[in-house]
Amino acid sequence: MGVPRTRAVHRAVADARRGVPVIVAGPHPLIVGPAETLGAEGLHLIDRLSAGPASLVLAPSRAAAVLRTPIADDAQAVALALSRPLIDVATLRRVADPTLEQIMPNFIRTAPAEQAGAALALGKLARLLPAMVVAPVRPGWASLPLGAGLLVVPAADLLTYPTELAATLHRVAEVAIPLDDAPDARLIAFRALDQGIEHMAILVGDPLREAAPLVRIHSECFTGDLLGSLRCDCGPQLKGAIRRMAEAGAGAVLYLAQEGRGIGLINKLRAYTLQDRGLDTVDANRALGWQADERNFHIAAAMLDALGLKRIRLLTNNPEKLAGLLACGVDVAERVPHIMEPNGVNDGYLATKARRFGHLLG
C-alpha cells in the first residue's frame, strides 16, 4: 500500500474519532460518520450533503438485537432506515452501544449501500463501535461550501488496510531493559508507516542462537498486565512466559497493540459491562458488533521476520493463534502449552476460552 493511500486511511480514522464525516469513494460514493462520535453538526452535514435517504449500518450481531430478529452471520452489514432530518444523537448512541439504556424507536431494515462493509471497517479501524451513519453523497459535493475539506478515502483501501499495514512495519528503537525474571532482556519497538501505534518485542537472551526459540504472541491487556486484574489470565501469562524463556536461556515475547483481541480498551471495558450482565466474552464482543477475535497476526509475522526468527516454538494454548501464524507463513516447529490455574474470579473466563475458542487447557 502506497504512502498517500496509507495516510488517507489514517486521516479518515482521525476524522472518525473526532466525529467528522468522510467520503468513502467507490462506484457509488457515500458520506459516512460513526454513530458513537457524530454530533449535531456532523449529522447536519450528512443531511445537507446527501443525495438520498440516510441509513444506520450495523454489524449483523448488533442489528439482530436492535431489530429483535435473527440475522444470518454471513451478512456483511445490515442497514436501518433513518428519517430526515436525521435521528437525534442520543438515540444513535443507544443503538450503537448496548451498555446504554435500550429505549429505541422501531427501525425498518433497508438494503445496505454498496460500500457499507467499508464504512463498518472504518469504524473498527478507529476502535469505535461498528455503527455508521451513511448516505449517498450529492454529485458536486466537493464544490459546495459544506463539503470543503472533507476527506475522501477509497473503500478498497479501508478493506485491505489491516493486511497491508504489516508490510510497512519497521524497527524504531532498541534498548536493554533488565527484568526481574530476565536480567538480560532487550526491548525492540516497531511502528508501521504513518501510524503512531507501537508493537514491542521483548527478547530474552539471544533467540537467534536457538534453532527454534520459544516465542509468545501476547496481545496487550491494560487491566491484566498493568493493573493485575483477576478477570483474565493475561498478567500471569506474560510474566510466566518471560520466566520460562529465562529458564530456557532465550526466547521472545511479541507484545502486540491489539487490546481486547483487537477491539480496543474502551470496547473491552464495554464488553466487561455486558459480561457483568450475564454474557460470556464471546457473546459480549458480538453484542457490541465485533467478532469474537479481531486480531491481525500479519503484524506478528512481520515482526518475526524483522527479528530473523525463521522457525519458532509457539507458547500458546490457542489453536486459532497457531493457525493464524501458519497462514501468515510462520514456520512453527511446536506448540508449547502455557496453562495458568484459575484464580477464583476468572474461572468462567477460562472455561469460555476452552468451550467457545477451543483453547487447550486440559
Salt bridges, closest charged atoms under 4 A:
ASP15 OD1 - ARG18 NH2 2.44
GLU36 OE2 - ARG270 NH2 2.82
ASP47 OD1 - ARG84 NE 2.95
ASP73 OD1 - ARG286 NH2 3.05
ASP97 OD2 - ARG270 NE 3.21
GLU114 OE1 - HIS28 NE2 3.67
ASP157 OD1 - ARG5 NH2 2.60
GLU174 OE1 - ARG171 NH2 2.80
GLU174 OE2 - ARG186 NH1 2.29
ASP181 OD2 - ARG243 NH1 3.58
ASP194 OD2 - ARG7 NE 3.19
GLU198 OE2 - ARG191 NH2 3.02
ASP206 OD2 - ARG209 NE 3.35
ASP225 OD1 - HIS218 NE2 3.26
ASP233 OD1 - LYS353 NZ 2.92
GLU259 OE2 - LYS268 NZ 2.55
ASP276 OD1 - ARG231 NH2 3.07
ASP280 OD2 - ARG355 NH2 3.52
ASP280 OD2 - ARG356 NH1 2.71
ASP283 OD1 - ARG356 NH2 3.34
ASP293 OD2 - ARG295 NH2 2.77
GLU294 OE2 - LYS124 NZ 2.80
ASP305 OD1 - LYS310 NZ 2.90
ASP331 OD1 - ARG311 NH1 2.96
